[in-house]
């Protein structure tokens, strides 16, 4: 039998999902096939509406080797496992003459733990376990959630938290789940044979396609013990998020609350001398954390250094003592001991990492009104880690709608540990960047407007002129506005002011409801506006007339006092590079590209992206930022923009009055 061609397979898959074949999707599939066949690496930018999931799934399935697909969001994971993969496998089966298996794999804490469910939760204050179902009042929200999860445990095949609908609070889920450190291990657990997490791992081992998340991919790369099955192809979707997700996994945190919890859990499992040593070290650490000032610690202060060494040494003593001291009076001693050990090891590892003082780590102190004081440590860069762990022994495809910043892929490539495209060398991963475009005509569908007449924004300064401009734009658009702000404080001030100025246009504010509810309500009423910060820059998909104006209050550079960003910028400068462009401008370009991408989500969408920051038009770096955005028609003419918004609003009102959806 002749091997089916890629165009034939792609056509069958697109037909199966009820889609339309697009030139960008075909170009992407061909580039992915070439990278997999050649064992090379590919960065592919595919605009919204390209159909990129089929663009990589079809060539990956046709190749026949094991593939891991890592995504940043739950929504895309579910789309792949529940919609795209089942339909694609069915569509390709007649031509491939095989039916590839696929599975989803997450971190252990995402699965229900049967041991916790049936045996109880180790207490912090006393020995043994307690029955969380009896401890929580059955009439309380926590009690109701726990009872619902106990019933669900008898029905679910996966034990996956995301399959539980409606969902439950983090507090409730913590009663029935464990981290990988707290897990007893399948061989030692009475419920090991039925374990949902172990079943998911076994299913993944037998599957040709494994869908996971960036965090688990990072854990697999950073920690010695592999959690993902061996694979020949890695596809990273939503790849613009990868560096921040890997950085998050590689970041350690130490708080007085965390340390005190470790003290309580270990107290009655070790000898009195070891317990007292840890208690004394915890008190010394907590005392110093109350005195510290927020900011980066280029050198750990001497007294804090001594406190951390005392904490590290006390944890080491306790870890040894937990292994030798046994107390048969403790109910389910192994589970209690494992949880205590996990807490103490976590404290030990972070304290040791900070006291070791690697030049590649950044240490800083934070204080939050709600969460209190914390000491954090993160890698200066994850590029070396990614180059070493990601781009060896497999072909890697990274894709997103925003990978080409400032006109090329080298900025994103550098953050991933890749040398500039085309660089030769024995130890240099070879890669190619491909932009397959978008099915949308951005120059006809959108306008990029820069409010050049506004005063240059100052940090935390009064921006009355910006609020005047925002008011007029919303009025011209008839509502229909997504407001993307550089800080939560700026979003709150704007919402408060505009609610009094233009009460006829309801303004929703991030934090006042769940993000899902906010987006649902925003989409339902075209006159409504939605204001918020970081998650809205990347997480809103509202095609149609409800989102015809996207406003950015200013260029989203990282805060000058951001410890990690400022340290990275300084390191680039000390190496002879341009730290501002490599770190701050790249960060802003990525966010702006994501934010601007909220406007055009379908072929019938029309509207304006308004940047209320003159620097996009006047600063030297403005051209780099503009080159990172969709190719909208550009203007600084405020009157022209108001006329355009009014015309778009009038057309939308006519369509709404006629009760018809807008056509492309």
C-alpha positions as CSV (number, residue, x, y, z in Angstrom):
1,X,0.0,0.0,0.0
2,X,1.3,3.4,-1.0
3,X,2.0,5.7,2.0
4,X,-0.6,8.5,2.1
5,X,0.7,11.9,1.4
6,X,0.6,14.7,4.0
7,X,-1.9,16.8,1.9
8,X,-4.3,13.8,1.8
9,X,-4.0,13.3,5.5
10,X,-4.5,16.9,6.3
11,X,-7.5,17.2,4.1
12,X,-9.1,14.2,5.8
13,X,-8.5,15.6,9.3
14,X,-9.7,19.1,8.4
15,X,-12.9,17.6,6.9
16,X,-13.5,15.5,10.0
17,X,-13.4,18.5,12.3
18,X,-15.7,20.5,10.0
19,X,-13.0,23.1,9.2
20,X,-11.6,24.7,6.1
21,X,-8.1,24.0,4.8
22,X,-6.0,27.2,4.9
23,X,-2.6,27.9,3.2
24,X,-1.0,28.7,6.5
25,X,-2.1,25.4,8.0
26,X,-0.7,23.5,5.0
27,X,2.6,25.4,5.2
28,X,2.8,24.7,8.9
29,X,2.2,20.9,8.5
30,X,4.9,20.7,5.8
31,X,7.4,22.5,8.0
32,X,6.6,20.3,11.0
33,X,6.9,17.1,8.8
34,X,10.3,18.4,7.5
35,X,11.6,19.1,11.1
36,X,10.4,15.6,12.4
37,X,11.9,13.7,9.4
38,X,15.1,15.6,9.7
39,X,15.4,15.4,13.5
40,X,15.8,19.2,13.6
41,X,14.0,21.9,15.6
42,X,11.3,24.4,14.4
43,X,9.8,27.6,15.7
44,X,6.6,28.3,13.9
45,X,4.4,31.4,14.3
46,X,0.8,30.6,13.3
47,X,-1.7,33.4,13.7
48,X,-5.2,33.0,15.3
49,X,-7.5,31.1,13.0
50,X,-4.7,29.1,11.3
51,X,-5.8,25.8,12.8
52,X,-2.4,25.1,14.2
53,X,-3.3,22.1,16.3
54,X,-4.1,20.1,13.2
55,X,-1.0,21.6,11.6
56,X,1.2,19.7,14.0
57,X,-1.0,16.7,15.0
58,X,-1.4,15.4,11.4
59,X,2.4,15.2,10.6
60,X,3.2,13.9,14.1
61,X,0.6,11.1,13.9
62,X,1.7,10.2,10.3
63,X,5.3,9.9,11.5
64,X,4.4,7.1,13.9
65,X,6.8,7.8,16.8
66,X,5.8,8.8,20.3
67,X,5.0,12.5,20.6
68,X,4.6,14.7,23.7
69,X,2.4,17.8,23.2
70,X,2.8,20.4,26.0
71,X,0.4,23.3,26.4
72,X,0.2,26.2,28.8
73,X,-3.6,26.3,29.4
74,X,-6.1,23.8,30.5
75,X,-8.5,24.9,27.8
76,X,-6.1,23.8,25.0
77,X,-5.3,20.5,26.7
78,X,-9.0,19.7,26.9
79,X,-9.6,20.8,23.3
80,X,-6.8,18.5,22.1
81,X,-7.9,15.4,24.1
82,X,-11.6,15.8,23.9
83,X,-12.0,17.2,20.3
84,X,-9.0,17.4,18.0
85,X,-7.3,14.1,18.7
86,X,-10.4,11.8,18.7
87,X,-11.6,13.3,15.4
88,X,-8.1,13.3,13.8
89,X,-7.4,9.7,14.8
90,X,-10.7,8.6,13.4
91,X,-10.2,10.5,10.2
92,X,-6.6,9.2,9.6
93,X,-7.3,5.6,10.6
94,X,-8.4,4.4,7.2
95,X,-5.3,5.8,5.5
96,X,-2.7,5.1,8.3
97,X,-4.2,1.6,8.9
98,X,-3.6,2.1,12.7
99,X,-5.4,3.9,15.4
100,X,-2.9,5.8,17.6
101,X,-3.7,5.9,21.3
102,X,-3.5,9.2,23.1
103,X,-3.6,10.2,26.8
104,X,-3.4,13.2,29.1
105,X,-0.8,13.3,31.9
106,X,-0.6,15.9,34.7
107,X,1.3,16.3,37.9
108,X,0.3,14.0,40.8
109,X,-1.5,16.6,42.8
110,X,-4.1,17.0,40.0
111,X,-5.4,13.5,40.7
112,X,-7.6,12.3,43.6
113,X,-5.6,10.3,46.2
114,X,-7.5,7.3,47.4
115,X,-5.3,6.9,50.5
116,X,-6.2,10.5,51.5
117,X,-9.8,10.0,50.7
118,X,-10.2,6.7,52.8
119,X,-7.6,7.1,55.5
120,X,-7.7,10.8,56.3
121,X,-5.4,13.7,56.2
122,X,-2.3,14.0,58.5
123,X,-2.8,16.8,61.1
124,X,-0.3,19.5,61.6
125,X,-0.7,19.9,65.3
126,X,-1.1,16.4,66.6
127,X,-0.1,12.8,65.7
128,X,-2.1,10.7,63.4
129,X,-4.7,11.5,60.9
130,X,-8.2,13.0,61.1
131,X,-11.3,12.2,59.1
132,X,-11.8,15.4,57.0
133,X,-15.4,14.3,56.3
134,X,-16.3,14.4,59.9
135,X,-14.2,17.4,60.7
136,X,-16.0,19.6,58.1
137,X,-19.6,20.6,58.9
138,X,-21.8,18.9,56.3
139,X,-23.7,22.2,55.9
140,X,-20.5,24.2,55.1
141,X,-19.2,24.7,51.6
142,X,-16.1,22.7,52.4
143,X,-18.2,19.8,53.9
144,X,-20.5,19.7,50.8
145,X,-17.5,19.7,48.5
146,X,-15.8,16.8,50.4
147,X,-19.0,14.7,50.3
148,X,-19.4,15.4,46.6
149,X,-15.9,14.3,46.0
150,X,-16.4,11.1,48.0
151,X,-19.4,10.2,45.7
152,X,-17.4,11.2,42.6
153,X,-14.6,8.9,43.6
154,X,-16.9,5.9,43.0
155,X,-17.8,7.1,39.5
156,X,-14.7,8.7,38.0
157,X,-12.4,6.7,35.7
158,X,-9.6,9.3,35.8
159,X,-9.7,11.0,39.2
160,X,-8.6,14.1,37.4
161,X,-9.6,17.3,39.2
162,X,-10.6,18.9,35.9
163,X,-13.2,16.2,35.3
164,X,-15.0,17.2,38.5
165,X,-17.9,19.5,37.6
166,X,-18.6,21.9,39.1
167,X,-15.1,22.3,40.5
168,X,-14.1,22.7,44.1
169,X,-11.9,25.1,46.0
170,X,-8.2,24.6,46.4
171,X,-8.7,24.1,50.1
172,X,-11.2,21.2,49.5
173,X,-9.0,19.6,46.9
174,X,-6.0,19.7,49.2
175,X,-7.9,17.3,51.5
176,X,-8.0,14.6,48.9
177,X,-4.7,15.0,47.0
178,X,-1.0,14.7,47.6
179,X,2.2,16.1,46.0
180,X,4.8,13.8,44.5
181,X,6.9,14.3,47.7
182,X,4.0,13.3,50.0
183,X,3.0,10.2,48.0
184,X,3.8,6.9,49.7
185,X,4.5,5.2,46.4
186,X,2.4,2.6,44.6
187,X,4.3,-0.3,46.2
188,X,3.9,0.9,49.8
189,X,0.3,2.3,49.5
190,X,-2.7,0.1,50.2
191,X,-4.4,1.7,47.3
192,X,-1.5,1.6,44.8
193,X,-3.2,-0.8,42.5
194,X,-6.1,1.5,42.0
195,X,-4.2,4.8,42.1
196,X,-5.5,7.3,39.5
197,X,-2.1,9.0,39.1
198,X,-0.3,5.7,38.5
199,X,-3.0,4.6,36.1
200,X,-2.6,7.9,34.1
201,X,1.2,7.3,33.9
202,X,0.7,3.7,32.7
203,X,-1.8,4.9,30.1
204,X,0.8,7.5,28.9
205,X,3.5,4.9,28.6
206,X,1.2,2.9,26.2
207,X,0.1,6.0,24.1
208,X,1.6,7.3,20.9
209,X,0.6,10.9,21.8
210,X,0.8,12.3,25.4
211,X,-0.7,15.7,26.1
212,X,0.7,17.4,29.1
213,X,1.4,20.9,30.5
214,X,4.5,23.2,30.5
215,X,4.9,22.7,34.2
216,X,5.2,18.9,34.0
217,X,7.6,19.3,31.0
218,X,9.7,21.6,33.2
219,X,9.7,19.2,36.1
220,X,10.7,16.4,33.7
221,X,13.6,18.5,32.5
222,X,14.8,19.9,35.9
223,X,14.5,16.9,38.2
224,X,16.5,13.7,37.8
225,X,13.6,11.2,37.8
226,X,11.7,11.4,34.5
227,X,7.9,11.8,34.7
228,X,7.2,11.7,31.0
229,X,7.6,8.6,28.9
230,X,10.5,8.4,26.5
231,X,9.6,10.3,23.3
232,X,11.1,11.1,19.9
233,X,9.1,14.3,19.2
234,X,8.2,17.2,21.5
235,X,5.6,19.8,20.4
236,X,5.3,22.9,22.6
237,X,2.1,24.8,21.9
238,X,1.5,28.3,23.4
239,X,5.3,28.4,23.4
240,X,5.5,32.1,24.2
241,X,4.6,31.0,27.8
242,X,7.3,28.3,28.2
243,X,10.1,30.4,29.7
244,X,7.9,31.9,32.4
245,X,6.4,28.5,33.3
246,X,9.8,26.8,33.5
247,X,11.1,29.8,35.6
248,X,8.1,29.3,37.9
249,X,8.9,25.6,38.4
250,X,12.5,26.4,39.1
251,X,11.7,29.1,41.6
252,X,12.0,28.3,45.3
253,X,10.1,30.1,48.1
254,X,10.5,30.2,51.9
255,X,7.9,31.8,54.3
256,X,7.6,31.7,58.1
257,X,4.2,30.0,57.7
258,X,5.8,27.2,55.6
259,X,8.7,26.8,58.1
260,X,6.3,26.6,61.1
261,X,4.2,24.0,59.3
262,X,7.3,21.9,58.8
263,X,8.1,22.3,62.6
264,X,4.6,21.2,63.6
265,X,4.5,18.2,61.3
266,X,7.9,16.9,62.4
267,X,7.7,17.7,66.1
268,X,6.4,14.4,67.4
269,X,8.1,12.2,64.9
270,X,11.7,13.0,66.0
271,X,13.6,13.1,69.2
272,X,13.2,16.2,71.4
273,X,16.7,17.6,70.6
274,X,16.1,17.6,66.9
275,X,12.6,19.1,67.3
276,X,14.0,21.9,69.5
277,X,16.8,22.6,67.1
278,X,14.3,23.1,64.2
279,X,11.9,25.1,66.4
280,X,14.7,27.5,67.5
281,X,15.9,27.9,63.8
282,X,12.3,28.6,62.7
283,X,11.9,31.3,65.4
284,X,15.2,33.0,64.3
285,X,14.2,33.0,60.7
286,X,10.7,34.4,61.4
287,X,12.2,37.2,63.5
288,X,14.5,38.3,60.7
289,X,11.7,38.1,58.1
290,X,9.7,40.7,60.1
291,X,12.7,43.1,59.8
292,X,13.7,42.7,56.2
293,X,13.1,45.3,53.5
294,X,11.6,44.2,50.1
295,X,13.8,44.0,47.1
296,X,16.7,42.0,45.6
297,X,19.4,40.7,47.9
298,X,22.5,40.8,45.7
299,X,24.3,39.6,48.8
300,X,22.3,37.8,51.6
301,X,22.7,39.9,54.8
302,X,25.0,38.2,57.3
303,X,22.3,37.7,60.0
304,X,19.8,36.3,57.5
305,X,22.6,34.0,56.1
306,X,23.2,32.6,59.6
307,X,19.5,32.1,60.1
308,X,19.2,30.2,56.8
309,X,22.3,28.0,57.7
310,X,20.7,27.2,61.1
311,X,17.5,26.3,59.3
312,X,19.3,24.2,56.7
313,X,21.3,22.3,59.4
314,X,18.2,21.8,61.6
315,X,16.2,20.4,58.7
316,X,19.1,18.0,57.9
317,X,19.1,16.8,61.5
318,X,15.3,16.3,61.4
319,X,15.4,14.4,58.1
320,X,17.9,11.9,59.5
321,X,15.9,11.6,62.7
322,X,12.6,11.0,60.9
323,X,14.2,8.0,59.2
324,X,15.3,6.4,62.5
325,X,12.5,7.2,65.0
326,X,9.4,5.1,64.9
327,X,6.2,5.5,66.9
328,X,3.6,2.8,66.5
329,X,1.1,4.8,68.4
330,X,0.8,7.1,65.4
331,X,-2.1,6.1,63.2
332,X,-1.0,5.4,59.6
333,X,2.5,6.4,60.5
334,X,4.0,6.1,57.0
335,X,1.6,8.7,55.6
336,X,2.2,11.1,58.5
337,X,5.9,10.6,58.3
338,X,5.9,11.1,54.5
339,X,4.0,14.4,54.7
340,X,6.4,15.7,57.5
341,X,9.4,14.7,55.5
342,X,8.1,16.5,52.4
343,X,7.6,19.7,54.4
344,X,11.0,19.6,56.0
345,X,12.8,18.6,52.7
346,X,11.2,21.5,50.9
347,X,12.4,24.0,53.6
348,X,15.9,22.4,53.6
349,X,16.3,22.6,49.8
350,X,15.4,26.3,49.5
351,X,17.5,27.3,52.5
352,X,20.5,25.3,51.1
353,X,20.1,26.8,47.7
354,X,20.1,30.4,49.0
355,X,23.0,29.8,51.4
356,X,25.0,28.2,48.5
357,X,24.8,31.5,46.7
358,X,25.0,30.5,43.1
359,X,25.9,33.4,40.7
360,X,23.2,32.1,38.4
361,X,20.4,32.6,41.0
362,X,18.5,35.7,42.0
363,X,17.3,36.1,45.6
364,X,14.8,38.6,46.8
365,X,12.5,39.4,49.6
366,X,8.7,40.2,49.2
367,X,6.0,41.3,51.5
368,X,2.3,41.0,50.7
369,X,-0.6,42.5,52.7
370,X,-2.4,39.2,52.3
371,X,0.3,36.5,52.2
372,X,3.0,38.1,54.5
373,X,6.7,37.9,54.0
374,X,8.6,35.6,51.7
375,X,12.1,34.9,50.5
376,X,12.4,33.7,46.9
377,X,15.1,32.4,44.7
378,X,14.9,31.9,40.9
379,X,17.4,31.2,38.1
380,X,18.8,34.2,36.4
381,X,18.0,32.5,33.1
382,X,16.5,29.1,32.1
383,X,18.0,29.3,28.6
384,X,21.0,27.0,29.4
385,X,18.7,24.5,31.1
386,X,16.3,24.5,28.1
387,X,19.1,24.1,25.6
388,X,20.6,21.2,27.5
389,X,17.4,19.4,28.5
390,X,15.0,20.2,25.7
391,X,16.9,20.2,22.4
392,X,18.8,17.0,22.7
393,X,17.8,13.5,21.5
394,X,14.5,14.6,20.0
395,X,13.0,16.9,17.5
396,X,11.3,19.9,19.0
397,X,8.5,22.0,17.5
398,X,7.5,25.2,19.3
399,X,4.5,27.1,18.1
400,X,2.4,30.1,19.0
401,X,0.7,33.1,17.5
402,X,3.4,35.3,18.9
403,X,7.0,34.0,18.5
404,X,8.3,36.5,16.0
405,X,9.3,39.7,17.9
406,X,10.7,42.8,16.2
407,X,10.6,41.0,12.9
408,X,12.5,37.8,13.6
409,X,12.6,34.7,15.9
410,X,16.0,35.3,17.4
411,X,14.7,37.1,20.6
412,X,12.5,34.2,21.5
413,X,15.1,31.7,20.4
414,X,17.7,33.3,22.7
415,X,15.3,32.9,25.7
416,X,15.1,29.2,24.9
417,X,18.9,28.8,24.7
418,X,19.1,28.8,20.9
419,X,21.9,30.6,19.0
420,X,20.8,33.0,16.2
421,X,19.1,31.1,13.3
422,X,21.7,29.7,10.9
423,X,24.6,29.5,13.5
424,X,26.8,26.5,12.8
425,X,28.6,24.4,15.4
426,X,28.9,20.9,16.7
427,X,27.0,21.6,20.0
428,X,24.7,24.2,18.5
429,X,21.1,23.0,18.1
430,X,20.0,23.6,14.5
431,X,16.6,25.3,14.1
432,X,14.5,27.2,11.7
433,X,11.8,29.9,12.2
434,X,8.7,29.9,10.0
435,X,5.9,32.4,10.0
436,X,2.9,30.9,8.2
437,X,0.8,34.1,8.5
438,X,-2.8,34.3,9.4
439,X,-6.1,33.8,7.5
440,X,-7.2,37.3,8.6
441,X,-6.6,40.5,6.6
442,X,-5.3,42.6,9.5
443,X,-4.9,45.8,7.4
444,X,-8.6,45.7,6.5
445,X,-9.9,44.4,9.7
446,X,-8.0,46.5,12.3
447,X,-6.5,49.8,13.1
448,X,-3.5,50.4,15.4
449,X,-3.9,53.8,17.0
450,X,-1.3,55.5,19.1
451,X,-2.5,58.5,21.2
452,X,0.6,60.5,20.3
453,X,-0.8,63.7,21.8
454,X,-1.0,62.3,25.4
455,X,1.7,63.2,27.9
456,X,4.4,60.6,28.4
457,X,3.2,58.3,31.2
458,X,5.1,58.5,34.5
459,X,5.3,55.6,36.9
460,X,2.2,55.8,39.2
461,X,1.6,59.4,38.1
462,X,-1.8,61.0,37.5
463,X,-3.0,60.3,34.0
464,X,-6.1,62.5,33.7
465,X,-5.5,63.0,29.9
466,X,-5.4,59.2,29.4
467,X,-8.8,58.8,31.2
468,X,-10.3,61.6,29.1
469,X,-9.0,59.8,25.9
470,X,-10.3,56.4,27.2
471,X,-13.7,57.9,27.9
472,X,-14.1,59.3,24.4
473,X,-12.9,56.1,22.7
474,X,-15.4,54.0,24.7
475,X,-18.2,56.4,23.8
476,X,-17.3,56.3,20.1
477,X,-17.2,52.5,20.2
478,X,-20.5,52.2,22.0
479,X,-18.9,50.2,24.8
480,X,-17.4,47.0,23.3
481,X,-14.1,47.6,25.0
482,X,-11.4,45.4,26.5
483,X,-9.2,47.5,28.7
484,X,-5.7,46.0,29.2
485,X,-3.8,47.8,32.0
486,X,-0.2,47.6,33.1
487,X,-1.1,47.2,36.8
488,X,-4.2,46.2,38.8
489,X,-4.1,49.6,40.5
490,X,-4.4,51.4,37.1
491,X,-7.3,49.1,36.1
492,X,-9.1,49.8,39.4
493,X,-8.6,53.6,39.1
494,X,-9.8,53.6,35.5
495,X,-12.9,51.5,36.3
496,X,-13.9,53.7,39.3
497,X,-13.5,56.9,37.3
498,X,-15.3,55.8,34.2
499,X,-18.2,54.2,36.1
500,X,-19.0,57.7,37.3
501,X,-18.3,59.4,33.9
502,X,-20.2,57.0,31.6
503,X,-22.6,55.0,33.7
504,X,-24.5,53.9,30.5
505,X,-21.6,51.6,29.7
506,X,-21.3,48.8,32.4
507,X,-17.6,48.3,33.3
508,X,-16.6,44.9,34.6
509,X,-13.4,44.7,36.6
510,X,-11.0,41.7,37.0
511,X,-11.2,40.3,40.6
512,X,-14.8,41.3,41.2
513,X,-16.0,37.9,39.7
514,X,-14.2,34.8,38.4
515,X,-12.4,35.3,35.1
516,X,-14.8,32.9,33.4
517,X,-17.9,34.8,34.6
518,X,-16.4,38.1,33.6
519,X,-15.6,36.9,30.0
520,X,-19.1,35.4,29.7
521,X,-20.8,38.6,30.8
522,X,-18.5,40.7,28.6
523,X,-19.4,38.6,25.5
524,X,-23.1,38.6,26.3
525,X,-23.6,42.4,26.3
526,X,-22.0,44.5,23.6
527,X,-22.3,47.7,25.5
528,X,-20.2,46.3,28.4
529,X,-16.5,47.0,28.9
530,X,-14.0,44.7,30.7
531,X,-10.9,46.1,32.5
532,X,-8.1,44.1,34.0
533,X,-4.4,43.2,33.9
534,X,-2.1,40.3,33.0
535,X,-4.5,37.3,32.5
536,X,-6.7,39.4,30.2
537,X,-3.8,40.3,27.9
538,X,-3.6,36.6,27.0
539,X,-6.8,34.8,28.1
540,X,-9.7,36.4,26.3
541,X,-11.3,34.9,23.2
542,X,-14.4,37.0,22.4
543,X,-15.1,37.1,18.6
544,X,-17.8,39.3,17.3
545,X,-19.2,42.8,18.2
546,X,-18.6,42.6,22.0
547,X,-14.9,43.3,21.5
548,X,-14.3,46.0,18.9
549,X,-11.9,48.2,20.9
550,X,-8.8,46.9,22.7
551,X,-7.1,49.6,24.8
552,X,-3.6,49.3,26.3
553,X,-3.0,52.1,28.9
554,X,0.8,52.0,28.4
555,X,3.6,49.8,27.1
556,X,3.8,46.9,29.6
557,X,7.5,47.1,30.5
558,X,8.4,45.1,33.6
559,X,8.5,47.3,36.8
560,X,12.0,48.8,37.3
561,X,12.0,47.2,40.8
562,X,11.1,43.7,39.5
563,X,14.1,41.7,41.1
564,X,14.3,39.0,38.5
565,X,13.8,41.2,35.4
566,X,16.2,43.8,36.6
567,X,18.8,41.2,37.4
568,X,18.5,39.6,34.0
569,X,18.8,43.0,32.3
570,X,21.9,43.8,34.3
571,X,23.5,40.5,33.4
572,X,23.0,41.1,29.7
573,X,24.5,44.5,30.0
574,X,27.6,43.2,31.9
575,X,28.0,40.7,29.1
576,X,28.1,43.6,26.6
577,X,24.6,43.3,25.3
578,X,21.6,45.7,25.3
579,X,19.8,44.7,28.5
580,X,16.8,46.9,27.9
581,X,16.1,45.5,24.4
582,X,16.9,41.9,25.4
583,X,14.7,41.8,28.5
584,X,12.4,44.8,29.0
585,X,11.5,45.4,25.4
586,X,11.1,41.7,24.6
587,X,8.8,41.2,27.6
588,X,6.7,44.2,26.5
589,X,6.6,43.1,22.8
590,X,5.4,39.6,23.8
591,X,2.6,41.0,26.0
592,X,1.6,43.6,23.4
593,X,1.4,41.0,20.6
594,X,-0.8,38.9,22.8
595,X,-3.0,41.8,23.8
596,X,-3.4,43.0,20.3
597,X,-4.4,39.5,19.3
598,X,-7.5,39.8,21.4
599,X,-9.1,42.1,18.7
600,X,-9.5,39.9,15.6
601,X,-10.6,36.4,16.5
602,X,-12.8,35.7,13.4
603,X,-13.0,36.7,9.8
604,X,-15.9,39.1,10.4
605,X,-14.2,41.0,13.3
606,X,-13.5,44.7,12.9
607,X,-12.0,47.2,15.3
608,X,-9.2,49.3,16.8
609,X,-6.2,48.5,19.1
610,X,-5.6,51.8,20.9
611,X,-2.3,52.3,22.7
612,X,-2.5,55.3,25.1
613,X,1.3,55.7,25.3
614,X,3.0,58.1,22.9
615,X,6.3,56.2,23.2
616,X,5.1,53.6,20.7
617,X,5.2,56.3,18.0
618,X,8.0,58.5,19.4
619,X,10.6,56.3,21.1
620,X,13.5,54.6,19.2
621,X,12.3,51.1,20.4
622,X,8.7,51.9,19.1
623,X,9.5,50.4,15.7
624,X,10.6,47.1,17.3
625,X,7.4,46.9,19.3
626,X,5.2,47.7,16.3
627,X,7.0,45.1,14.2
628,X,5.9,42.5,16.8
629,X,2.2,43.3,16.4
630,X,-0.3,42.2,13.7
631,X,0.0,44.3,10.6
632,X,-2.9,46.6,11.3
633,X,-3.4,49.9,9.5
634,X,-1.5,52.5,11.6
635,X,-2.5,56.0,12.6
636,X,-2.1,58.7,15.3
637,X,-5.1,60.7,14.0
638,X,-7.6,60.7,17.0
639,X,-10.5,62.1,14.9
640,X,-10.1,59.5,12.2
641,X,-10.2,56.7,14.9
642,X,-13.3,58.1,16.5
643,X,-15.1,58.2,13.1
644,X,-13.9,54.6,12.4
645,X,-15.1,53.4,15.8
646,X,-18.5,55.1,15.4
647,X,-18.9,53.5,12.0
648,X,-18.0,50.0,13.3
649,X,-20.5,50.6,16.2
650,X,-23.3,51.7,13.9
651,X,-22.8,48.6,11.6
652,X,-22.8,46.3,14.7
653,X,-26.0,48.0,16.0
654,X,-27.7,47.4,12.6
655,X,-26.8,43.8,12.6
656,X,-27.9,43.3,16.2
657,X,-31.2,45.0,15.5
658,X,-31.8,42.7,12.5
659,X,-31.0,39.8,14.8
660,X,-28.3,38.4,12.5
661,X,-24.7,37.4,13.2
662,X,-22.1,39.6,11.6
663,X,-20.8,38.2,8.3
664,X,-17.3,38.1,7.1
